[in-house]
Amino acid sequence: MRATRAARAARNTAAVALLLATAVACGDTGALQSAGATPTATSPAKLWPDLSPAASPAYDFDEADTETVKGVTVPGDDIRAVDPIAVVRAEIAANPSDYGGSKAPYRGTAERIGDCEKEKGGDRSACPVLKPYYRDLTGDGRDDLTLGFRLLPTKMTAVRVYTVEKHRLVQVMANDDAVSGVELAGRSVIIRSPSELAGYEYRVQWTWDADQKAMLLTHDEFLRTGGRKHGVRRATPVPTSAATP
């Protein structure tokens, strides 16, 4: 921190000196100058004050859903000892309508999961499971597992978060979407998805909630990026759980 503060102080000193030199060169007398008219502050306007409040949400976003992963053990309660391939296999087995059969939407994931096991002759480059990441997202001092895998043959990616509760592996977040980037920040998972509108993207944030013991969808934004030339249609309107992709 000392080096950072020293560098910042040096930059501030140099900036002040440059501004003073510029003012002298331009013959500035030092008098205050107007920055223009200040916009009038406008208070929020409440619409339809007589409208009856909704009793329940119109859509179920499955924000607080958790699920114990069946058939996967956690040796010594160490989540790093859990095989990520086994975790994805467990989801495939638990959701046959999504992964099994020629008409299942993500049948390609089930077909290619065997490629994740190189020792059995699989083509590791074709494995749909991405590199796992470990970080404490729940605040209990222990690592949690953030796992991603391709939902083939679609262009979507599944993002999952798992923790260990009472010696069991528990899924505390599930998001399926066309994904352009994923970040971990504090207790949150931030997922960026492409937009059909050039120069914009969708950005959702899932954050751990200690009361619900799950990751909740806390932000859903549509933001300008300015760097994309061609938009891409979003695969799904909202993040979804593994049970309802």
RAMOJO-V706132 format. One line per field, one symbol per residue. phi: phi as a letter, one per 40 degrees, with the letter a starting at -180 (. if undefined). burial: + if it has 9 or more other ideal C-beta (glycine too) atoms within 8 Angstrom, else -. A space follows every 10 residues. Layout:
phi->???
burial->???
//
This chain:
phi->.ccccccccc cccccccccc ccccccgccg ccbcchcccc cbccbccfcc cccccaccbc cfcbcbaccc gbcbdgfccc cccdcccccc ccccbcccbb gcbccbdccc ccccccbccb gccdcccccc dcbbacbcgc gbcbbbbbac ccccccbcbb bbbbbfgbcb cbaaabacbb abbbagbbbb bbbcbccdgb acabbbbcbc ccfacbccab bbbcbgbccb cbcccbcadb cccbc
burial->---------- ---------- --+------- ---------- ---------- ---------- -+--++--+- -+-+----+- -+-+++++++ ++--+--+++ ---+-+++++ -++-++---- -+----++++ ---+-+++-- -+-+++++++ ++---+++++ ++++---+++ +++++++++- -+-+---+++ +++++---++ +++++++++- ---++++--+ -------+-- +--+++--++ -+--+
//
